Amino acid sequence: MKIDLGEFNGKIYNLMRKLGYHPDKNSGKNQPSFSKPLKGGKFPRFHTYYLPEKKQLNLHLDQKAARYNKETDHSGEYNSPLVKSEAKRIKEYVNN
């Protein structure tokens, strides 16, 4: 789910920490990546990439670790009620 951060001009790392997210060092992409576990373990977790040129977050829910053999088995949710609720929480925080 795409989340537009509008006129956000702060540091993305500070914003994400305030929202309960931690930098994700194993993202494998050039964009900053952050995750927030839902329970005590590593999964399930909210996972987001920051697209600085668009001032946008790309949020999804990882149910389990991805397996990359010949196929991608991601088990990600992009528009579930839980993801929509988290996106709303982030938008409200940024707008206040």
Secondary structure by P-SEA (a helix, b strand, c coil): cccccccccccaaaaaaaaccccccccccccbbbbbbcccccccbbbbbbbccccccbbbbbcbbbbcccccccccccccaaaaaaaaaaaaaaac
